[in-house]
Amino acid sequence: MKLIIAEKPDQASTLCASFQRVKRDGYFEVKANELFPNGAYFTWAIGHLTQLCPPEVYRQEWKKWSLTMLPIIPDKFKYEVTKSKAKQFQTIKTLLHQNQVTEVIHAGDAGREGELIIRNIIALAGVKKPLKRLWISSLTKAAIYDGFQKLLDDEQTKNLYFEAYSRACADWLVGMNASRVYTLLLKEKGMNDVFSAGRVQTPTLALIVQREKEIEAFKPEPFWEIIATFKVNGKTYKGKWHNDQQTRVTKQELALKIAEFCKEKSALIKEIETERKEYQPPLLFNLSALQATANKAFKFSPKKTLDIAQSLYQKGIISYPRSDSTYVTKGEAELFPGILTRLGSFEQYKDLFPTPKQSILQNTRYVNEKKVTDHYAIIPTEQVVDPFRLSQDEQKIYDLIIRRLIAAHYDKAIYDYSTLITLVDGRAEFITKGKQQIQEGWRKVIFQNEKEKDELLPNVNKDEVGHVHKVDIKEGKTQPPKRYTEGQLITLMKTAGKHLDNDELEKILSQVEGLGTEATRAGIITMLKERKYIDIKKNQVYATDKGKVLIEAVGDHILASAEMTAKWEQRLAEIGDGRASAGHFMELTKKLSAKIVADAIEHASSWQFEGIEIDSIQRTKSKYTIGKKLGKCKLCSGDVVDKGEFYGCTNYKTSKCSFTISKKILGKKITQANIKKLLTEGQTDMVKGFKKGERSFDAILEWKNNKIEFLFTNSN
């Protein structure tokens, strides 16, 4: 009898849905059938049933957070069962030990983490029985049946286990030591909070903080543009003054001088140039591209997109979502015509069929066996469903994946980009640009956020002469760098900090050294949110004061290096391919952990946190913050306390006293120290950096007329 261990309950259910079965407590018992002549048990993990042991399991004194105990480096790592999932582990262990179970089939997700989850359970259960691996990229009936007929040998995926195990241990080592050393040292600076640090999360945070610094340091500069309206042989059009491709001038006097010079002067059509550009259909989706596209189109967080894609995968209607490949094999490509035929029967796609190309089997832009990694691109499976049968969010993600596949069967899009140069009085040049769609191609299939409209040049010819009808001056200001969106952050992590601003994400290499993996990037961003290092507002990523403090402390040391972390990911991938030693990697990681601790201790005395609100960085739900008395209420003389998100009166429940003060006013955090001063003296210290619209100002907060008011000094 065979025991099949899946990664999640619903996956186990899907794997054995075609067989006659009986539901038991924690597993399915499958009756004898063609694939399992002696019957089978199908059971499941609940994600990670095991975890790396905490420090005190190795040495009791490591439980205490102390600089003298660092670095914490176990001789050999140990796993333990997660307490909340002990019952299911016991179920699996009992099944593994049954005498009638003669072979185990590992049916975790076909990837590194799945490899680790199931093998750890088997190891902790203390069983050594023949092991086979189910490796499939979709959960359709056909894929499941084919997968069970073509099981892999244990050794074929063992290196992926070594890679995942090495990654987990390296993350534990770096995270445990870095988090403790920075938490302890920053506590000495007055910040009583936990500062989690890690091999991937810290360099990712460093990229966000760097952009925040660029925005804060930016000083807008005024500029002026000169726009002329021309009349040439009855045709009217506009042009923008330029000099050596630069259209802006930094002095108003110069702009006025140029405008005055051009008024009512003669105008000559000096040049007309047209450049034709061709755009190939976008690549099929890998997870990063899907997350970035869904974020741009729907403002979905990367985690939300992954969760929805996982749900679609478990329904059997898309392929494995945690893929880093944008290619498929010939076997998948041969199924596309049938998939497209089914899609063409749905009302929302009818006008896209028939597609210009019936097959892409020979198109190496999409079909390339050598470039398919563990999994092929994310595609709709042959188990096609009408999107309208899905939830609204599932419809959106499913539709994106469907349209990418349809677009691959369309022709390229072609545009003509034209440039017209007008010469005024033989001296001043003005540029006019135009654009015309020559062939719609795949753009018929994929909706663009901004539909590109034709901007036709006037029907004029070179050397024609006219005159300047009028001249306008347009004033503007330079803009600071834009904050990253969550989608851009995923792309940034994939490219190890090299920002690619490409709508179709075609230039993202399939084999790139990045931060984290396809499967972990969304989780890293979620972790940064949960640990209060970043805020997401209107899909824009902001670094918090807590995040700024950590990166200021880490400085330019290796822990914040995106490039170095990317190289670690490359080495881990080499372990997975069997080209590098896990043992050697772990020795290097142990040395690195010791260096992180030593560097932090050495440089702590020189840390400066100018411009960062450090008073408010205190552990939430601790005796130091929540409930702390700050003074007497201005309305009822009750106690004003810290209530987490705001300061409020303790008499609210008894007398409905309405006294509250928000912890953030016009973008500035109001510290406990200032609240104390307000309650005792009626005024705070000067608070710098309030922001209202584009205006920034400094002010004192004053209690006046039973409310908070701004008090401006003469210097303001």
LOBAKE-892365 format. One record per residue (C-alpha): residue in three letters; x, y, z. Coordinates in steps of 0.2 Angstrom, whole numbers, plus 5000, padded with zeros to 4 digits. Example, Ala and Ser with C-alpha at 12.3 -4.5 7.8 and 13.67 -1.06 7.14 Angstrom:
BEGIN
ALA506249785039SER506849955036
This chain:
BEGIN
MET500050005000LYS500650184996LEU500550335007ILE500450504997ILE500850665007ALA500250825000GLU500651005006LYS498851065010PRO497250975013ASP496351044997GLN497750984986ALA497650804994SER495850804991THR496050864972LEU497450724970CYS496250584975ALA494650664969SER494450544954PHE494650384965GLN493350304976ARG493850354993VAL493350375012LYS493650525022ARG494550485038ASP495250605052GLY496750685044TYR496750585028PHE495850495014GLU495850305012VAL495750264993LYS495050094987ALA496049984975ASN496150054957GLU497150054942LEU498550174948PHE498550094966PRO498149914965ASN498249894984GLY497350054988ALA498250204995TYR498150335009PHE498150525005THR498650635019TRP499250815020ALA500350945029ILE499651105033GLY501051205025HIS502551205037LEU502151075050THR503951085056GLN505051235061LEU506951265066CYS507151245084PRO507351415094PRO509051455102GLU508651385119VAL508451215113TYR510351215109ARG510851305124GLN509751365138GLU510751525141TRP510351575123LYS508551615128LYS509151775135TRP509451915123SER511151975128LEU512552045118THR513751935127MET512851785120LEU513151835102PRO513351765089ILE512251615091ILE512851475080PRO512251295083ASP513451155078LYS512051065069PHE510251135066LYS508751045072TYR506851045067GLU505351025079VAL503551005076THR502551165077LYS501451145092SER499851205084LYS499951075070ALA500550925081LYS498950825079GLN499150825060PHE500950775062GLN500450635073THR499250575060ILE500550575046LYS501850485058THR500550345062LEU500250315044LEU502050315039HIS502450185053GLN501050065047ASN501749905041GLN500549895025VAL501350065019THR502750005009GLU503150164998VAL502950345001ILE502550474988HIS503050644991ALA501650754983GLY502150924990ASP502151084979ALA503451044965GLY504751174971ARG506051204984GLU504851234999GLY503751094995GLU505350984995LEU505851045012ILE504051035020ILE503750845016ARG505550785018ASN505650865036ILE504050775041ILE504650605035ALA506350635044LEU505550695060ALA504350545060GLY505950435060VAL505450325045LYS506550265030LYS505450185017PRO505650194998LEU505250374992LYS504550434975ARG504150614970LEU502550674961TRP503150824951ILE501750914942SER501351094936SER499451084936LEU498151004945THR497050944931LYS496450764931ALA497550724916ALA499150804924ILE498850714940TYR498550544931ASP500150574920GLY501150624936PHE500750474946GLN501250364931LYS502950454929LEU503450474947LEU505250534950ASP506550444960ASP507050514977GLU508750564971GLN508150674957THR507450814968LYS508550794983ASN509750934979LEU508151054980TYR507950994997PHE509751035001GLU509451214994ALA507851245004TYR508651175020SER510251285017ARG509151435014ALA508151405030CYS509651385040ALA510551535033ASP509051645036TRP508851585054LEU510751615057VAL510751795049GLY509051835056MET509251775074ASN510951865076ALA510652025066SER508852045075ARG509552025092VAL511152135090TYR510152285082THR508752265094LEU509852265109LEU511052405103LEU509552515098LYS508752495115GLU510252575122LYS509852725111GLY508052735119MET507052625106ASN506152485115ASP505652385100VAL506052235091PHE507152265076SER506952115065ALA508352105052GLY508651965039ARG509551915024VAL508251965011GLN507152085020THR508452205026PRO509252245008THR507452255002LEU507052385015ALA508752475011LEU508152504993ILE506452585000VAL507352695013GLN508652744999ARG507152804988GLU506352895004LYS508052985006GLU508053044988ILE506353114990GLU506653205006ALA508253275000PHE507453334983LYS507353524981PRO506053574967GLU506853684954PRO505753804943PHE505853784924TRP505053864909GLU504553794892ILE504153904877ILE502753844866ALA502453914849THR500853904838PHE501353904819LYS500353934804VAL501053854788ASN500053854772GLY498353854781LYS498953724793THR499053764812TYR500053664824LYS501153684840GLY502953654844LYS504053664859TRP505753764859HIS507253654861ASN509153664861ASP510153504859GLN508553404864GLN508353504880THR506653594881ARG506753674898VAL507553834903THR508053874921LYS507854064920GLN506254154917GLU507154304909LEU507854184896ALA506154114892LEU505454284890LYS506854334879ILE506654184868ALA504754204867GLU504954394862PHE506254344849CYS505054224841LYS503454334840GLU502754354822LYS504354284815SER504554174799ALA504453984802LEU505353854791ILE504953664791LYS506753614793GLU506553424795ILE505253284795GLU505753114801THR504852954804GLU505452804814ARG504452644813LYS504452534829GLU503852364831TYR503252284848GLN503252094850PRO501752024860PRO502252014879LEU503051854886LEU501951734895PHE501851764914ASN503051714928LEU502451754945SER503451924947ALA502751984930LEU500951934935GLN501152014952ALA501852174944THR500452184931ALA499052144943ASN499752284955LYS499752414940ALA498052364934PHE497052324950LYS498152394964PHE498252214971SER499652184983PRO500952044978LYS500251934992LYS498451954986THR498951904968LEU499951754974ASP498451694985ILE497251714971ALA498351624958GLN498551484971SER496651474972LEU496551464953TYR497951324953GLN497051224966LYS495451234956GLY496551154942ILE496251304929ILE497951374929SER499751304930TYR500851314945PRO500951494950ARG502651504959SER503551484943ASP505051594937SER504951544919THR504151634905TYR504251484893VAL503351324890THR503851154883LYS503151084866GLY502050974876GLU501051124883ALA501151214867GLU500251074858LEU498751094870PHE498551284866PRO497451264851GLY496151164861ILE496251284875LEU495951434863THR494451344855ARG493651334872LEU494051514877GLY493351574860SER491651504866PHE491451634880GLU490651794876GLN492051914882TYR493351834871LYS492351804855ASP492851954846LEU494751904848PHE494451744838PRO495051674826THR496851724831PRO498051774817LYS499151624822GLN498451454825SER499951384834ILE501551454842LEU502351284843GLN503851344833ASN504051514841THR505551514852ARG504951674861TYR503751564870VAL504251384867ASN505951334873GLU506251174882LYS508051234888LYS507351384896VAL505951304906THR506651284924ASP505751184937HIS504051244930TYR503451324914ALA502551494913ILE500951524921ILE499551484908PRO497751424908THR497551234908GLU496451134897GLN495251134911VAL494551294905VAL493051374915ASP492051534911PRO492851674921PHE491051734926ARG490951584937LEU492351644948SER492451774961GLN492751954955ASP494551954960GLU494851774953GLN494051834937LYS495351984935ILE496851874938TYR496251724927ASP495851854913LEU497551924914ILE498351754911ILE497051714897ARG497451864888ARG499351844889LEU499051674880ILE497851744867ALA499051894864ALA500451764860HIS499451704845TYR499351884838ASP500451984827LYS501652124833ALA501052304836ILE501752434824TYR501852624827ASP502652764817TYR503452894828SER503653064819THR504753214823LEU504453384815ILE505753524817THR505253704814LEU506553834812VAL506054014818ASP506954154809GLY508454044805ARG508954024824ALA507653954836GLU507153774834PHE505453704839ILE505053514840THR503353434837LYS503153254840GLY501753134832LYS501352954834GLN500252844823GLN499652664825ILE500052564809GLN499552394815GLU498552354831GLY499152174833TRP499152104850ARG498652274858LYS496852224853VAL496952084866ILE497752164881PHE496952324888GLN498152464891ASN498052574906GLU498152724895LYS497552694877GLU498852764865LYS497952884854ASP498652944837GLU499453114838LEU499653154819LEU500853284813PRO500053424802ASN500053384783VAL501553494779ASN503153464769LYS504953504772ASP505553674767GLU503753744768VAL503753924775GLY502454004787HIS502554114802VAL502354114821HIS500554144826LYS500854164845VAL502054114858ASP501654054876ILE502754014891LYS502353874902GLU503053864920GLY503353704929LYS504353634943THR505553484943GLN504753334952PRO505553214965PRO505853034961LYS504252934963ARG503952814977TYR503952634972THR502252544970GLU502152364977GLY502252294959GLN503752394956LEU504552334972ILE504352154966THR505252194950LEU506552284959MET506852134971LYS506952024955THR508252134947ALA509252154963GLY508952344964LYS509152384946HIS507452474942LEU506652424926ASP505252534920ASN504552424907ASP502652414906GLU502652234898LEU504152184909GLU504952104893LYS506652144898ILE506652054915LEU507851904912SER507251734916GLN508951694925VAL509251854935GLU510151864952GLY508851944963LEU508251964981GLY507251814987THR506351694975GLU504751694965ALA503851604980THR504551724994ARG504551904988ALA502751934992GLY503051865009ILE504551985012ILE503452135007THR502052075019MET503352055033LEU504052225031LYS502252295033GLU501852185048ARG503452235056LYS503052425054TYR504552455043ILE503452515028ASP501752585025ILE500752565009LYS499652715005LYS498652724989ASN499852584982GLN501452684986VAL502752614997TYR503352735012ALA504752695023THR504352725042ASP505452805055LYS505752625062GLY506352565045LYS507452725043VAL508252695060LEU508652515056ILE509452555039GLU510352705046ALA511152585059VAL511552445047GLY512352575035ASP513252515020HIS513752355028ILE513452185019LEU511752155028ALA511052295017SER511852245001ALA510652194987GLU512052144976MET512852024989THR511151944994ALA510851914975LYS512451824975TRP511851714989GLU510351674980GLN511451624965ARG512451514976LEU510851434984ALA510251404966GLU511851314962ILE511551204977GLY509851154970ASP510751114954GLY512051004962ARG513451124957ALA513851194974SER514151124992ALA512851155005GLY514151135019HIS515351265012PHE513851385010MET513351365028GLU515151385034LEU515251555025THR513551605032LYS514151565050LYS515651685047LEU514551815040SER513351805055ALA514851835067LYS515451985056ILE513652065056VAL513652055075ALA515452125077ASP515152265064ALA513552325073ILE514452325090GLU515952415083HIS514952555075ALA513452585087SER514352725096SER514352825079TRP512552805075GLN511652965071PHE509752975068GLU509553155064GLY507853205057ILE507053035062GLU505753035076ILE506452905088ASP505452935103SER503852855096ILE504852695091GLN504252585106ARG503652415107THR501752405104LYS500752325118SER502152345131LYS502152425148TYR503152565140THR501752625128ILE499952565129GLY499152635144LYS500552745149LYS499952895158LEU500553065150GLY499553195160LYS497853265165CYS496453285152LYS496053465147LEU494253435147CYS493853325163SER495453315172GLY495453125169ASP497053035164VAL497653045146VAL498552885141ASP499352815126LYS498052705117GLY499052635103GLU498452735088PHE498052895097TYR498152975114GLY496452985124CYS495553005140THR495252855152ASN493552935156TYR492852895139LYS491952735145THR491252815161SER490852995156LYS491052985137CYS492453115138SER492953145120PHE494753205123THR495853125109ILE497453185100SER497953085085LYS499753015085LYS500053085067ILE499553265062LEU499853325044GLY501053185042LYS502053215058LYS502153095073ILE501653185089THR502853105102GLN502353065120ALA503653195126ASN502653335117ILE500953275123LYS501653285141LYS502153465138LEU500553505130LEU499553435144THR500653525157GLU501153685149GLY499753705135GLN501053705121THR502253575113ASP503953615107MET504253665089VAL503753525078LYS504553535061GLY503953465044PHE502053475044LYS501453445027LYS499853515019GLY499753485000GLU501453534993ARG501753655007SER502853615022PHE502853715038ASP503453715056ALA502353755071ILE501953735089LEU500453635094GLU499353735107TRP497853695117LYS496653835114ASN494753855114ASN494553675119LYS495553615103ILE497253595096GLU497853745086PHE499453785076LEU500453925084PHE501754005072THR503254095078ASN503954255069SER505254155060ASN503854065051
